[in-house]
């Protein structure tokens, strides 16, 4: 039997209005001059205004600074520039607020804040000292990536123009604040896309063949929460119960995918890098095709996913259970407006070969429920196109 390690260490504060406890949390962590990392869109929202009200006016006893230029799919510049600002202003902690992009950028900026001038690529090679990073507080305003509880950061490198995953326990946040009041302004389309990201994380991590029964249980409960809460949050963005459940489901999906993911994510990552597609949308457009591919080769794979969805798939054949579950997921995504094709989002047929080449180099498919080839990935793109 192979040895493995289980760890769920992130301290999380959950509930409506939880962001108001930030000053006390900062004091406990010794943060007096934080750098707030976000993106330009989020900086204009009511959620960001609530954060600034909590932080208060900069003054003698409390200074704070903002970097609000993170790209939708973070690039190396989004790590280098806030790290430089952190050093310039003498900051002692990072607060990242927003979706997965500013959270990932905020995590990684601490590396270059400690190691100015050090090539970022060296951290992907693990050839650096990861200890002693500034404390990090994560405040998600979307319910999708789960980056707030993850020990990874996905950044597109200058040298390769491809997404790469920084992975180390030192990247974990010291505190996560899950406040559904900060997510009520998320538009329906983004609510759907980010929620589909959370659902995909839960399904792919559960079916990933790596042994981690604790993550399996978390993933299945995450599926149940997504099915229950996402349609409500999509229709009624002010519903705090649904918004809160989706925040929890997103965090659970990210905890679960420490097992790893699968071919859906290998297909989705190049769609963001080469085509600029939102990651959650890319996952949603590829999920059903990959589920069908996997089920044909490993019947019964999705029976327990179906049970988590509330379906009566305990009896019947493995094939019937898979078919019923996959059809439910397809209809569920359609109800969120996520049943479109890649070509409807600007992906061109002549890009499919390049997408497949990048997808093959992406590591996620190595832990897919069943083995895939580059030709399989190309065929899946074609099916989704």
N, C-alpha and C positions, 0 to 999 in steps of 0.2 A: 504494500500500500504506500502511495506517495504521501509525503508530509505536506501540510499546508498550514497557513496562519489565518486566524479570524481576528478582525479588529473593527470596532465601530466606535471610535473615540470622540467624535465631534460633539461639543457642547452646543445645544440648540435651545433657543428661546422662542416659543411658539404662541401665537394668539393675536387677536386684533389689538393694535396699540402697542405691540411689543417694542417697536422702534423707540418709544419714549424712554426705555430703560438703557439706551445706548450710553449716556454720560456715565452712569454708574459702572457699566461694563468696561468702558474705557479706563476709568480710574483703577479698576481691579487689574487691568492689564498693563497699567503704567503708560497709557497713551495720552499725551498732552498736546502733540502737534501732528495730527493725522493728515495723511494725503487721501483725499476722496477720489476714487477712480470710477468714471462712468463714461457714457457716450453722449453725443450732442443732443440726440432726441430725448433721452431720459432726463437730461439737465433742464428741459423745459416743462417737465410734468409736475403734477401735484405731488406725486410720490417723492420727487427730489426736494420739493418745497418743504415737505414734512420733515425730511432729514435735516435740511438747513435750519428749520425752526428748533429742532432738538439740539443741534450743535451750537446754536446761538451765535451771537456776534463775536467775531474774532477780537481778542483783546489780550490784556497782559497775562492772564492766567490760562487762556485757551486760544491757540491759533490753529487754524485749519486751512487747507489749500485744496484746490480742485484741478484735476486733469480730466477733461470732458471731451476727449477726441478719439476714443477707441472706435475702430472700424467695426461694422457688423460681423465680419469674420476676421478676428484680430490678426494683425501682422506684426512682424518683429519691431517695427517702429512704435507700436502700441505698448511695448515693454520698455524699450530704450528711453523714450521721452518721459514717461512718468517716473522712471528710476532716476533720471537726471534731475527732475523737479524735486523729488524726494530728498536728494542730497543737497540741492541748492537751498532748500528751505529748512534743512535740519529736522526733517520729520522723524517721528519715532514709531509710526504705525501706519497701516493701510486699511481704509474702509472702502470696499468695492460695493457699489449698488447698481442694480440693473439686471440684464439677462446674462447668459453665459459668457458673452464676449468681455464685458468689463470685469466680471469676476475672474475669468482666466487671465486677463491682462494684469489685474491687480495682484494676483498670486505671484505671477512670474516677475513682475517689476521688482519685487523684494530681492530677487536673486542678483539683479544688476545693481540695485541700490547698495548691496553689500560688496559686490565685486565689480566696480566701475571699470569699463573697458574690456571686461572678460567676454569672449565670444559666446553668444547665447547657445550656439550649436554644441559647445562643450558640455552644457548641462544635459543635452539629449544623449550624450555619450557617457553621462554619469562621471565625467572627469573633473569634478569640482567639489568644493566643500559646501554642503547644503545646510550646515548647522548655523544657529544664531541669527535666523532671519527675523525681521521685524514682525511683531504680532499683526495678525490679519483678521478682520471682521468682515463677514460676507452677508449681504442683505439682498436677496433676490427679489426682483419685481416681476419676474415671469415664472411660470411653473412648467419647466421643461427640462433644461439641461441637468439640473441637480449639481451644477459645478460648485455650489456652496459647500457641499459635504464631500467633495472629491479631492483626491490627492494628485490630481493631474491638471494640466493646462495645455490647451490645444492652440498652437500658434503657427501661422504660415511663415516659414523661414525665407529670408531674402535669397539665400544661396540656392535653394531648390524650388522656390515658389510652390511648395507643397505643405500641407498641414503636417505637423509633427507633434507628438505627445510628450510633454514633460511629465515625468511620473516620479514622485518621491513623497514619503509621509510628511516631510517637513513643509510641504505646500499646504497642508490642511489648515483650515481656519481655526483660530482659537475660540471663536464664537460665531454661530450662525443665528440670524434673526429672521424668523419666518412670520411676517406680519401681513395677513390678507388685505388689510386696508391699503397697502402699497401696490396691490395688483388690480384694484377695481377699475383703473383707467385703461387697462390693456384692451385694445380693440378686439372684436370677435375673431377676425382672421388670425391675429397673432395668438390669441387665446387658443384657437384650434391647433395652429402649427406647433406651438410650444407644448401643448398638451399631448399631441401626437408623438412628440419627441419623448416625453416621459413614458407613454405607453409602449413605445418601441424599445426603450431601455429595459423596461420590465419584462417584455416578451423575449427579447434577445438574450438577456442575462439568464432568465430561467432556462431557456433551451440550450444555452452554452454548455458543452459537456464537461467543463471543469467542475471538480467536486467541491461544493460549498453549500451544504443544505441550509445553513442560516440565510444565505442570500436567496436561495430558492423560495423560502417562505416569505421573505420580504418582497420579492418580485411578484409573487402571486397576489399578495395583499395590495401591492401597488396597482396591479391590473384591475382589481376589484374597485379600488378608489377612483381610478381614471374612468371606468365605465359608469360609475355612479355620479361622479361630480363634473366631468368635463362637459357633457351636454348642457348641464345647468349653468355652469360658468360661461359657456358660449352664448347662451340665450339671455342670461341675466348677469351681466358683469358686476352688479352691485351685491350679489349674493355672497356674503362673507363666509358662510358655511362651505359652499362649493369652492370658493377661492382658496380657503384654508386647506380643504382636503386635497386640492390639486398641488398646493405647495408641498404638502407632506408626501403625496404620491411621487412628485418629481425628486424629492430628496431620497425617497426609498429606491427609486429606479437607479439613482447614482450610487447609492450604497451597494445595491445588488450587482451593478456591473463591475465591481472590483473582481468578480469572476472573469469578466471580459464580455465581449459582445459577439457580433456575427456579420454576415455578409451584407445586411441592410446598411450598416454603418460604413462598410468599405465602399458601397455604392454611393452613399450620401456624401462622404467627405469630398470626393472630386467634384461633385455637383456644386458644392460651395466654392471650392478653389477655382475651378475653371469657368463656372457659369454664374457665380455670385448668388446662388440660391440659398435661401434661409435653410438652416440645417434641419429644423423640425419638419418643414415642408418636404425637403428631400427624403427624409426618413419615411414620411407618410406615403409618398408617391411610389416608394420601392417596397414597402412592407409586405403587402399582399402577395406580390410576385415571389418574393423570397420564401414566404410561408408556404406557398404552393410547391415551390421547388423542394424545400426541405421535407414536407409531408409525403411527397411521392417517394422519397428515398428512406424515410424513417417513419413509417405509419404509427400513429398514436402519440406523436410528439406533442400535439397541442390539446390533448384531452383535458389536462388539468388547467390549462389556460382557459379552455371553454367553461370549465366549472367555475373558475374565478370570475368569468364574465356573467355568471348566473344562468348558464345554459344547462339543459338536461342532457348531458353527454356521458353519464356514468355507464349506462348500458350501450349496447350497439357495438359495431366493429370499430377498430382503430381508424379505418378510412372514413367511416361515417362521422366519428367524433372530430377528426381533423376538418372534414368538409364543412360541418356545421359551424365549427369555431371560426374558420377562415372566412366563411360567408358572413358571419356576424361582424367580424372585424372590418370587412369590406363595406358593409352597410353602415357600420358605426362611423367610419371615416367619411363616407358619402354624406352622412347627416351633418358633418362639420364642413362640408364643401371641399373635401380633400380627396375627391375621386377623379381628379384631372390627370392628364398625361404630361410627360416631360416637355413635349414639343409646345404645349400650351403655355409654358413658362420660359420660352426662348431657347431651349436646348435644341441644337441643330443635329441632323442625322450625321453630318460629317464629323461631329465631335465624339461620337460614341466610341470609336477606336481609342482615342486619347483618354477618354474617361475610363475605359476598361483597363488600359495600361496602368493608370494611376490607382484604380481600385485594386488591382492585383498586388501592387506594392504596399497597400495599406494593410496593417497587421490584423485588423479586426476579423477578417474572413478566416484567419487561421484557427479561430475558436468558434466557427460557425457550427451549427448542430450537425451538419454533414459536410464532407469535404467539397470544395469547389475548385474549378480550374479557371484560368483567365477567359477561356472560351465560354464557360458558364456565366461569368460576370458580364461578358459582352452580350450574351443572349438575354440575360435579365434586363439589361439596359434597353435592348430592343423591345422586349415585352412591355416595359414601362413607357417607352417613347410614343 
